[in-house]
Amino acid sequence: MKYNELKKIKNLYFTYQDVAKILSISEDSARVLCTRYVKQKYFIRLKRNFYMLRERWDSITSNQRLELANILQVPSYISLMTALSFYEYTTQIQQKFIESISQYRTCTKDIEGFIFNYSKIKKDFYFGFYKKNGIFIASPEKAFIDSLYLNYLGKYNFDLSSLNLEKIDKKNCEKILKRYLPKFRIFCKRYIK
């Protein structure tokens, strides 16, 4: 069975071009095969032309899920409570839910009951993240500011009571806030003392 050959794929996700190469078939045939395997529940379709072996889905690590969040919406970076939880700045532990910041659109993607949530922000505020272990993630302070900003706009319910504010680097927050409007900076003063 062709599926046994495809089980040898080492990458977390793959395309129909990868399938064509592995099975030595045309890209059109590979596209049809991928569609069929999604229907037969051998593959999970992550997004257009991005697939994953179903058997791998249940065993992937939390870091691999964060990596998937980055590819489901490009460009994006992990932020908000997901990043704050990653850095252990909050007592909240998110189950089956990853929050990211996106430059192009706000959307939610449900893959096998796992929710990937993307909040759009202005291009001017799309900064303050870096690549760590293959994952684009906000710094703790930028995740905090992103959370406050979306809360300020009425687009995010931020549970401040779960956050250890002692861990937040106030000077770093002040540097980040220089790029925001004065009204928002005033709003933040009560949280950054």
N, CA, C and O of each residue as an XYZ file, in Angstrom:
772
protein
N       0.843     -1.189      0.000
C       0.000      0.000      0.000
C       0.885      1.247      0.000
O       1.916      1.293      0.671
N       0.466      2.248     -0.758
C       1.234      3.486     -0.862
C       1.380      4.186      0.477
O       2.366      4.880      0.724
N       0.398      3.999      1.334
C       0.426      4.682      2.632
C       1.643      4.270      3.455
O       2.210      5.096      4.170
N       2.048      3.010      3.365
C       3.222      2.537      4.112
C       4.490      3.271      3.686
O       5.368      3.530      4.509
N       4.583      3.604      2.406
C       5.724      4.395      1.918
C       5.671      5.806      2.496
O       6.698      6.376      2.867
N       4.471      6.358      2.568
C       4.305      7.735      3.045
C       4.527      7.851      4.551
O       4.840      8.932      5.049
N       4.367      6.757      5.271
C       4.609      6.764      6.719
C       6.080      7.035      7.031
O       6.425      7.356      8.168
N       6.940      6.907      6.033
C       8.366      7.156      6.219
C       8.708      8.646      6.196
O       9.850      9.024      6.459
N       7.734      9.481      5.886
C       7.968     10.932      5.853
C       8.393     11.385      7.247
O       7.702     11.135      8.235
N       9.529     12.047      7.305
C      10.072     12.492      8.597
C       9.553     13.878      8.996
O       9.451     14.190     10.182
N       9.231     14.695      8.010
C       8.780     16.063      8.301
C       7.449     16.062      9.032
O       6.647     15.139      8.894
N       7.232     17.107      9.806
C       5.984     17.262     10.554
C       4.800     17.371      9.596
O       3.739     16.802      9.849
N       4.981     18.091      8.513
C       3.930     18.271      7.504
C       4.563     18.162      6.119
O       5.785     18.224      5.979
N       3.730     18.002      5.109
C       4.238     17.799      3.760
C       3.216     18.303      2.746
O       2.084     18.637      3.094
N       3.642     18.349      1.487
C       2.793     18.816      0.391
C       2.543     17.677     -0.593
O       3.156     16.615     -0.485
N       1.649     17.895     -1.544
C       1.439     16.845     -2.547
C       2.668     16.699     -3.447
O       2.883     15.636     -4.029
N       3.480     17.764     -3.565
C       4.730     17.649     -4.320
C       5.675     16.662     -3.634
O       6.367     15.893     -4.301
N       5.700     16.686     -2.288
C       6.513     15.722     -1.538
C       6.019     14.300     -1.789
O       6.817     13.382     -1.976
N       4.701     14.126     -1.792
C       4.092     12.813     -2.032
C       4.444     12.323     -3.433
O       4.772     11.152     -3.624
N       4.375     13.229     -4.418
C       4.712     12.866     -5.804
C       6.149     12.362     -5.895
O       6.429     11.377     -6.578
N       7.048     13.043     -5.206
C       8.464     12.672     -5.245
C       8.696     11.310     -4.576
O       9.412     10.463     -5.110
N       8.088     11.111     -3.414
C       8.285      9.856     -2.663
C       7.735      8.654     -3.432
O       8.360      7.595     -3.479
N       6.556      8.835     -4.033
C       5.900      7.715     -4.721
C       6.243      7.637     -6.210
O       5.790      6.730     -6.909
N       7.044      8.591     -6.691
C       7.402      8.660     -8.126
C       6.157      8.681     -9.006
O       6.039      7.914     -9.962
N       5.225      9.579     -8.660
C       4.005      9.756     -9.463
C       3.892     11.226     -9.854
O       4.637     12.064     -9.346
N       2.971     11.536    -10.748
C       2.802     12.932    -11.179
C       2.193     13.759    -10.034
O       1.571     13.214     -9.122
N       2.384     15.060    -10.100
C       1.822     15.939     -9.071
C       0.292     15.894     -9.079
O      -0.339     15.981     -8.025
N      -0.306     15.756    -10.276
C      -1.773     15.645    -10.354
C      -2.265     14.396     -9.632
O      -3.249     14.443     -8.894
N      -1.573     13.276     -9.850
C      -1.946     12.024     -9.163
C      -1.756     12.154     -7.658
O      -2.563     11.651     -6.876
N      -0.686     12.831     -7.260
C      -0.422     13.024     -5.831
C      -1.500     13.897     -5.196
O      -1.911     13.646     -4.064
N      -1.956     14.911     -5.909
C      -3.016     15.788     -5.395
C      -4.297     14.978     -5.163
O      -4.961     15.144     -4.140
N      -4.635     14.117     -6.099
C      -5.826     13.266     -5.980
C      -5.653     12.295     -4.807
O      -6.577     12.090     -4.020
N      -4.472     11.706     -4.702
C      -4.199     10.766     -3.621
C      -4.330     11.457     -2.257
O      -4.910     10.889     -1.331
N      -3.806     12.654     -2.131
C      -3.897     13.397     -0.863
C      -5.346     13.674     -0.506
O      -5.739     13.512      0.649
N      -6.143     14.086     -1.477
C      -7.571     14.335     -1.240
C      -8.260     13.060     -0.775
O      -9.057     13.082      0.163
N      -7.953     11.960     -1.430
C      -8.541     10.665     -1.079
C      -8.124     10.240      0.333
O      -8.951      9.759      1.107
N      -6.844     10.417      0.664
C      -6.352     10.021      1.983
C      -6.898     10.898      3.111
O      -7.021     10.445      4.249
N      -7.220     12.134      2.799
C      -7.890     12.987      3.798
C      -9.284     12.424      4.064
O      -9.701     12.308      5.216
N     -10.012     12.071      2.982
C     -11.363     11.508      3.137
C     -11.333     10.180      3.879
O     -12.237      9.876      4.657
N     -10.293      9.393      3.636
C     -10.170      8.094      4.296
C      -9.541      8.204      5.689
O      -9.334      7.198      6.367
N      -9.243      9.423      6.102
C      -8.708      9.744      7.437
C      -7.292      9.213      7.681
O      -6.915      8.950      8.823
N      -6.516      9.056      6.616
C      -5.097      8.740      6.763
C      -4.293     10.026      6.972
O      -3.303     10.042      7.704
N      -4.742     11.114      6.307
C      -4.080     12.415      6.387
C      -5.002     13.412      7.063
O      -6.224     13.259      7.051
N      -4.403     14.429      7.650
C      -5.130     15.607      8.127
C      -4.710     16.747      7.222
O      -3.520     16.984      7.014
N      -5.690     17.450      6.687
C      -5.392     18.622      5.865
C      -5.248     19.811      6.801
O      -6.213     20.208      7.454
N      -4.052     20.383      6.871
C      -3.785     21.520      7.740
C      -4.257     22.818      7.098
O      -4.899     23.651      7.737
N      -3.928     22.967      5.833
C      -4.392     24.079      5.009
C      -4.114     23.684      3.566
O      -3.647     22.574      3.309
N      -4.389     24.554      2.647
C      -4.211     24.206      1.232
C      -2.787     23.693      0.984
O      -1.798     24.380      1.238
N      -2.728     22.480      0.486
C      -1.487     21.790      0.141
C      -0.520     21.623      1.315
O       0.695     21.602      1.120
N      -1.046     21.506      2.509
C      -0.249     21.146      3.675
C      -0.981     20.034      4.403
O      -2.122     20.203      4.831
N      -0.312     18.893      4.539
C      -0.913     17.704      5.127
C      -0.037     17.163      6.246
O       1.140     17.501      6.377
N      -0.661     16.314      7.041
C       0.047     15.652      8.127
C      -0.502     14.238      8.252
O      -1.689     14.011      8.014
N       0.342     13.292      8.621
C      -0.132     11.935      8.865
C      -1.008     11.950     10.118
O      -0.603     12.473     11.156
N      -2.193     11.382     10.020
C      -3.121     11.384     11.157
C      -2.496     10.721     12.393
O      -2.665     11.205     13.512
N      -1.792      9.640     12.187
C      -1.214      8.923     13.328
C      -0.163      9.759     14.056
O       0.122      9.516     15.229
N       0.414     10.742     13.366
C       1.409     11.611     13.992
C       0.747     12.721     14.820
O       1.348     13.236     15.763
N      -0.478     13.083     14.468
C      -1.183     14.202     15.112
C      -1.273     14.051     16.632
O      -0.997     14.998     17.368
N      -1.654     12.876     17.095
C      -1.847     12.670     18.535
C      -0.552     12.631     19.329
O      -0.569     12.811     20.547
N       0.560     12.400     18.666
C       1.825     12.252     19.386
C       2.765     13.448     19.230
O       3.895     13.407     19.717
N       2.314     14.512     18.559
C       3.229     15.641     18.394
C       3.369     16.416     19.706
O       2.465     16.438     20.542
N       4.510     17.037     19.850
C       4.815     17.779     21.083
C       4.120     19.141     21.068
O       3.627     19.583     20.030
N       4.084     19.794     22.217
C       3.473     21.131     22.277
C       4.281     22.116     21.435
O       3.698     23.020     20.837
N       5.606     21.969     21.370
C       6.415     22.844     20.509
C       6.086     22.634     19.033
O       6.071     23.592     18.260
N       5.822     21.390     18.637
C       5.441     21.121     17.248
C       4.084     21.746     16.931
O       3.866     22.200     15.808
N       3.178     21.776     17.892
C       1.882     22.438     17.678
C       2.084     23.941     17.479
O       1.404     24.565     16.665
N       3.022     24.511     18.228
C       3.330     25.938     18.053
C       3.927     26.184     16.668
O       3.634     27.195     16.030
N       4.755     25.263     16.215
C       5.329     25.354     14.865
C       4.214     25.299     13.811
O       4.235     26.047     12.834
N       3.254     24.412     14.021
C       2.113     24.332     13.099
C       1.324     25.641     13.084
O       0.868     26.084     12.030
N       1.165     26.257     14.257
C       0.447     27.534     14.327
C       1.115     28.570     13.434
O       0.435     29.369     12.792
N       2.441     28.559     13.392
C       3.168     29.495     12.533
C       2.915     29.261     11.052
O       2.862     30.217     10.279
N       2.759     28.010     10.644
C       2.580     27.750      9.202
C       1.122     27.838      8.757
O       0.851     28.048      7.575
N       0.189     27.680      9.684
C      -1.224     27.744      9.304
C      -1.616     29.137      8.837
O      -2.480     29.279      7.971
N      -0.999     30.154      9.394
C      -1.248     31.543      9.012
C       0.117     32.214      8.889
O       0.824     32.395      9.881
N       0.474     32.577      7.670
C       1.780     33.183      7.415
C       1.572     34.603      6.921
O       0.786     34.797      5.993
N       2.231     35.609      7.487
C       3.100     35.539      8.657
C       2.289     35.606      9.956
O       1.203     36.183     10.002
N       2.835     35.015     10.982
C       2.231     35.086     12.317
C       3.293     34.724     13.342
O       4.317     34.127     13.013
N       3.032     35.095     14.584
C       3.905     34.682     15.682
C       3.050     34.354     16.892
O       1.976     34.928     17.074
N       3.520     33.437     17.714
C       2.828     33.029     18.936
C       2.877     34.193     19.907
O       3.929     34.805     20.094
N       1.737     34.507     20.531
C       1.702     35.621     21.471
C       0.582     35.411     22.481
O       0.091     34.298     22.671
N       0.188     36.513     23.128
C      -0.910     36.557     24.083
C      -0.682     35.528     25.201
O       0.459     35.286     25.595
N      -1.746     34.933     25.702
C      -1.613     34.008     26.836
C      -0.818     32.752     26.480
O      -0.196     32.150     27.354
N      -0.831     32.351     25.208
C      -0.053     31.174     24.813
C       1.431     31.421     25.051
O       2.121     30.571     25.612
N       1.924     32.584     24.625
C       3.340     32.909     24.845
C       3.623     33.096     26.329
O       4.648     32.628     26.825
N       2.729     33.776     27.043
C       2.936     33.992     28.477
C       2.950     32.663     29.238
O       3.678     32.513     30.219
N       2.153     31.712     28.787
C       2.155     30.376     29.375
C       3.459     29.643     29.035
O       4.037     28.958     29.878
N       3.906     29.801     27.793
C       5.162     29.200     27.331
C       6.321     29.637     28.226
O       7.183     28.828     28.569
N       6.342     30.924     28.603
C       7.403     31.466     29.459
C       7.131     31.255     30.953
O       7.939     31.643     31.796
N       6.004     30.646     31.268
C       5.586     30.381     32.652
C       5.385     31.671     33.442
O       5.794     31.783     34.598
N       4.740     32.649     32.786
C       4.412     33.926     33.428
C       2.965     33.932     33.917
O       2.520     34.909     34.518
N       2.242     32.866     33.667
C       0.833     32.803     34.039
C       0.510     31.445     34.649
O       1.177     30.447     34.378
N      -0.523     31.433     35.471
C      -0.990     30.169     36.042
C      -1.971     29.482     35.096
O      -2.330     28.321     35.296
N      -2.399     30.210     34.065
C      -3.341     29.640     33.094
C      -2.625     28.645     32.199
O      -1.556     28.932     31.661
N      -3.221     27.480     32.045
C      -2.687     26.483     31.114
C      -3.752     26.267     30.055
O      -4.862     25.821     30.344
N      -3.393     26.591     28.825
C      -4.366     26.481     27.739
C      -4.349     25.070     27.173
O      -3.308     24.553     26.765
N      -5.505     24.475     27.160
C      -5.663     23.136     26.602
C      -6.269     23.247     25.201
O      -7.320     23.861     25.018
N      -5.610     22.660     24.237
C      -6.118     22.600     22.856
C      -6.446     23.979     22.292
O      -7.443     24.148     21.589
N      -5.593     24.975     22.606
C      -5.847     26.347     22.166
C      -4.522     27.082     22.045
O      -3.760     27.148     23.010
N      -4.240     27.634     20.869
C      -3.014     28.405     20.647
C      -3.403     29.762     20.082
O      -4.204     29.859     19.152
N      -2.818     30.819     20.666
C      -3.112     32.182     20.220
C      -1.892     32.783     19.530
O      -0.764     32.677     20.012
N      -2.146     33.408     18.404
C      -1.086     34.028     17.617
C      -1.508     35.417     17.173
O      -2.688     35.769     17.182
N      -0.507     36.192     16.785
C      -0.739     37.507     16.195
C      -0.457     37.375     14.703
O       0.524     36.756     14.290
N      -1.337     37.970     13.909
C      -1.232     37.901     12.462
C      -1.192     39.309     11.882
O      -1.706     40.257     12.476
N      -0.593     39.421     10.751
C      -0.501     40.721     10.096
C      -1.658     40.949      9.124
O      -1.960     42.096      8.795
N      -2.310     39.888      8.660
C      -3.293     40.054      7.596
C      -4.746     39.881      7.980
O      -5.598     40.623      7.491
N      -5.062     38.915      8.851
C      -6.481     38.731      9.169
C      -6.677     38.048     10.513
O      -5.826     37.300     10.994
N      -7.836     38.337     11.101
C      -8.250     37.666     12.323
C      -9.037     36.436     11.892
O      -9.953     36.540     11.076
N      -8.690     35.280     12.427
C      -9.419     34.062     12.076
C      -9.157     32.977     13.108
O      -8.247     33.077     13.931
N      -9.967     31.956     13.039
C      -9.822     30.787     13.898
C      -9.813     29.553     13.017
O     -10.630     29.429     12.104
N      -8.897     28.645     13.286
C      -8.823     27.381     12.548
C      -8.971     26.244     13.545
O      -8.270     26.191     14.556
N      -9.884     25.343     13.249
C     -10.128     24.173     14.097
C      -9.598     22.949     13.357
O     -10.108     22.574     12.301
N      -8.574     22.340     13.926
C      -8.019     21.125     13.337
C      -8.129     20.023     14.376
O      -7.441     20.028     15.397
N      -9.017     19.077     14.085
C      -9.219     17.925     14.966
C      -9.536     18.355     16.407
O      -9.072     17.733     17.362
N     -10.327     19.419     16.549
C     -10.727     19.886     17.877
C      -9.687     20.749     18.577
O      -9.883     21.148     19.725
N      -8.594     21.037     17.903
C      -7.551     21.899     18.442
C      -7.717     23.261     17.776
O      -7.735     23.352     16.548
N      -7.838     24.321     18.575
C      -8.144     25.654     18.049
C      -6.869     26.486     17.911
O      -6.086     26.623     18.851
N      -6.687     27.035     16.712
C      -5.600     27.966     16.430
C      -6.266     29.319     16.167
O      -6.980     29.489     15.179
N      -6.023     30.270     17.058
C      -6.673     31.571     16.978
C      -5.656     32.644     16.562
O      -4.563     32.727     17.124
N      -6.027     33.457     15.577
C      -5.144     34.504     15.065
C      -5.834     35.852     15.202
O      -6.971     36.033     14.767
N      -5.124     36.796     15.815
C      -5.638     38.154     15.968
C      -4.778     39.084     15.129
O      -3.553     39.102     15.249
N      -5.441     39.853     14.280
C      -4.729     40.782     13.402
C      -4.389     42.053     14.171
O      -5.201     42.573     14.937
N      -3.166     42.541     13.949
C      -2.799     43.856     14.459
C      -2.204     44.667     13.310
O      -1.831     44.123     12.270
N      -2.125     45.975     13.522
C      -1.564     46.859     12.496
C      -0.112     46.488     12.215
O       0.610     46.006     13.088
N       0.282     46.723     10.994
C       1.648     46.426     10.557
C       2.685     47.106     11.459
O       3.743     46.537     11.728
N       2.381     48.323     11.925
C       3.306     49.079     12.782
C       3.601     48.358     14.095
O       4.650     48.580     14.700
N       2.685     47.498     14.539
C       2.832     46.820     15.825
C       3.256     45.353     15.668
O       3.311     44.599     16.639
N       3.550     44.975     14.430
C       3.965     43.597     14.147
C       5.493     43.503     14.308
O       6.233     43.562     13.326
N       5.939     43.360     15.530
C       7.358     43.276     15.861
C       7.467     42.655     17.255
O       6.458     42.301     17.864
N       8.697     42.528     17.750
C       8.891     42.054     19.117
C       8.852     40.548     19.267
O       8.559     40.040     20.349
N       9.142     39.830     18.200
C       9.175     38.368     18.254
C      10.493     37.892     17.660
O      11.183     38.651     16.980
N      10.835     36.656     17.912
C      12.063     36.067     17.397
C      11.819     34.575     17.179
O      10.786     34.034     17.574
N      12.774     33.937     16.556
C      12.649     32.505     16.291
C      13.373     31.743     17.391
O      14.569     31.933     17.612
N      12.630     30.875     18.080
C      13.197     30.064     19.157
C      12.784     28.616     18.924
O      11.594     28.304     18.887
N      13.758     27.741     18.771
C      13.498     26.315     18.506
C      12.560     26.109     17.315
O      11.684     25.244     17.346
N      12.752     26.912     16.267
C      11.946     26.774     15.056
C      10.562     27.413     15.135
O       9.734     27.214     14.247
N      10.310     28.182     16.199
C       8.990     28.784     16.423
C       9.135     30.303     16.482
O      10.002     30.819     17.187
N       8.288     31.015     15.745
C       8.245     32.463     15.869
C       7.344     32.797     17.055
O       6.148     32.508     17.036
N       7.929     33.410     18.090
C       7.204     33.681     19.328
C       7.570     35.068     19.853
O       8.717     35.503     19.755
N       6.573     35.749     20.409
C       6.798     37.072     20.995
C       7.663     36.955     22.236
O       7.665     35.931     22.920
N       8.394     38.020     22.512
C       9.083     38.090     23.806
C       7.994     38.165     24.875
O       6.863     38.534     24.560
N       8.300     37.828     26.118
C       7.264     37.886     27.159
C       6.618     39.276     27.263
O       5.406     39.397     27.439
N       7.446     40.314     27.153
C       6.926     41.677     27.271
C       6.046     42.044     26.075
O       5.030     42.720     26.239
N       6.425     41.607     24.882
C       5.595     41.908     23.708
C       4.277     41.139     23.779
O       3.234     41.662     23.385
N       4.316     39.901     24.280
C       3.078     39.124     24.457
C       2.157     39.844     25.441
O       0.943     39.892     25.240
N       2.737     40.404     26.502
C       1.983     41.165     27.493
C       1.375     42.417     26.850
O       0.193     42.703     27.041
N       2.183     43.160     26.090
C       1.697     44.381     25.427
C       0.646     44.032     24.377
O      -0.361     44.732     24.267
N       0.855     42.965     23.602
C      -0.152     42.527     22.623
C      -1.487     42.254     23.316
O      -2.547     42.642     22.826
N      -1.415     41.575     24.471
C      -2.630     41.246     25.232
C      -3.326     42.512     25.714
O      -4.544     42.645     25.591
N      -2.552     43.437     26.262
C      -3.127     44.707     26.727
C      -3.719     45.506     25.567
O      -4.790     46.099     25.694
N      -3.013     45.515     24.439
C      -3.476     46.282     23.276
C      -4.811     45.756     22.745
O      -5.738     46.531     22.507
N      -4.903     44.456     22.565
C      -6.164     43.882     22.065
C      -7.275     44.046     23.095
O      -8.437     44.224     22.730
N      -6.928     43.987     24.380
C      -7.897     44.234     25.442
C      -8.373     45.683     25.392
O      -9.565     45.953     25.538
N      -7.455     46.600     25.190
C      -7.746     48.035     25.064
C      -8.717     48.292     23.904
O      -9.602     49.142     23.999
N      -8.537     47.548     22.818
C      -9.417     47.687     21.645
C     -10.753     46.964     21.821
O     -11.641     47.083     20.976
N     -10.898     46.210     22.925
C     -12.125     45.447     23.164
C     -12.194     44.161     22.365
O     -13.280     43.626     22.144
N     -11.044     43.655     21.926
C     -10.997     42.458     21.085
C     -10.394     41.246     21.790
O     -10.191     40.200     21.175
N     -10.107     41.396     23.095
C      -9.455     40.296     23.800
C      -9.789     40.376     25.275
O      -9.713     41.441     25.887
N     -10.157     39.244     25.836
C     -10.452     39.160     27.259
C      -9.184     38.681     27.968
O      -8.859     37.494     27.936
N      -8.482     39.595     28.596
C      -7.181     39.325     29.189
C      -7.332     39.097     30.685
O      -7.740     40.000     31.416
N      -7.003     37.893     31.144
C      -7.107     37.541     32.560
C      -5.813     37.941     33.280
O      -4.898     37.134     33.442
N      -5.764     39.194     33.702
C      -4.577     39.722     34.375
C      -4.324     39.061     35.723
O      -3.180     38.982     36.172
N      -5.383     38.586     36.371
C      -5.235     37.988     37.698
C      -4.391     36.714     37.671
O      -3.837     36.314     38.695
N      -4.292     36.077     36.505
C      -3.508     34.840     36.404
C      -2.036     35.111     36.102
O      -1.228     34.184     36.058
N      -1.693     36.368     35.896
C      -0.352     36.739     35.456
C       0.544     37.118     36.632
O       0.101     37.797     37.559
N       1.790     36.686     36.597
C       2.777     37.099     37.588
C       3.468     38.351     37.045
O       4.446     38.252     36.304
N       2.961     39.519     37.413
C       3.483     40.790     36.900
C       4.916     41.063     37.351
O       5.611     41.882     36.749
N       5.358     40.385     38.401
C       6.731     40.563     38.890
C       7.758     40.105     37.844
O       8.877     40.617     37.801
N       7.372     39.145     37.011
C       8.300     38.612     36.007
C       8.450     39.531     34.796
O       9.433     39.429     34.061
N       7.485     40.428     34.581
C       7.498     41.303     33.406
C       8.602     42.356     33.561
O       8.679     43.038     34.582
N       9.455     42.481     32.538
C      10.527     43.480     32.524
C       9.924     44.829     32.128
O       9.611     45.059     30.960
N       9.767     45.704     33.096
C       9.085     46.998     32.887
C       9.826     47.885     31.886
O       9.201     48.563     31.071
N      11.159     47.877     31.951
C      11.944     48.717     31.033
C      11.761     48.257     29.587
O      11.655     49.074     28.672
N      11.727     46.963     29.401
C      11.508     46.411     28.052
C      10.107     46.791     27.562
O       9.926     47.110     26.386
N       9.124     46.758     28.454
C       7.757     47.162     28.091
C       7.730     48.625     27.656
O       7.076     48.979     26.676
N       8.437     49.456     28.387
C       8.468     50.887     28.055
C       9.086     51.129     26.685
O       8.629     51.999     25.943
N      10.128     50.359     26.341
C      10.743     50.461     24.999
C       9.727     50.087     23.921
O       9.606     50.769     22.903
N       9.005     49.003     24.159
C       8.003     48.530     23.190
C       6.902     49.572     23.031
O       6.467     49.857     21.916
N       6.457     50.136     24.142
C       5.339     51.090     24.128
C       5.637     52.391     23.388
O       4.709     53.104     23.005
N       6.899     52.711     23.183
C       7.266     53.939     22.460
C       6.690     53.951     21.046
O       6.527     55.018     20.454
N       6.385     52.786     20.507
C       5.872     52.691     19.134
C       4.346     52.805     19.062
O       3.771     52.803     17.974
N       3.701     52.904     20.217
C       2.238     52.966     20.278
C       1.768     54.395     20.529
O       2.553     55.263     20.911
N       0.480     54.624     20.308
C      -0.120     55.948     20.511
C      -0.169     56.313     22.000
O      -0.264     55.430     22.853
N      -0.104     57.621     22.313
C      -0.117     58.071     23.711
C      -1.309     57.558     24.530
O      -1.144     57.212     25.700
N      -2.496     57.506     23.938
C      -3.680     57.032     24.685
C      -3.474     55.622     25.216
O      -3.818     55.323     26.360
N      -2.913     54.759     24.381
C      -2.670     53.389     24.801
C      -1.569     53.335     25.858
O      -1.659     52.557     26.808
N      -0.543     54.148     25.700
C       0.541     54.184     26.694
C      -0.002     54.591     28.061
O       0.413     54.046     29.084
N      -0.924     55.540     28.078
C      -1.556     55.973     29.333
C      -2.358     54.816     29.930
O      -2.309     54.582     31.137
N      -3.096     54.094     29.082
C      -3.872     52.924     29.508
C      -2.960     51.897     30.200
O      -3.354     51.282     31.191
N      -1.759     51.718     29.681
C      -0.818     50.699     30.189
C      -0.155     51.086     31.502
O       0.325     50.215     32.227
N      -0.120     52.366     31.818
C       0.577     52.850     33.026
C       0.132     52.123     34.283
O       0.948     51.850     35.163
N      -1.159     51.806     34.379
C      -1.667     51.148     35.586
C      -1.116     49.733     35.768
O      -1.122     49.207     36.881
N      -0.636     49.107     34.672
C      -0.137     47.739     34.755
C       1.385     47.675     34.793
O       1.962     46.678     35.227
N       2.034     48.753     34.332
C       3.500     48.779     34.272
C       3.979     49.879     35.209
O       4.091     51.041     34.817
N       4.257     49.501     36.443
C       4.686     50.481     37.454
C       6.095     50.178     37.921
O       6.631     50.890     38.769
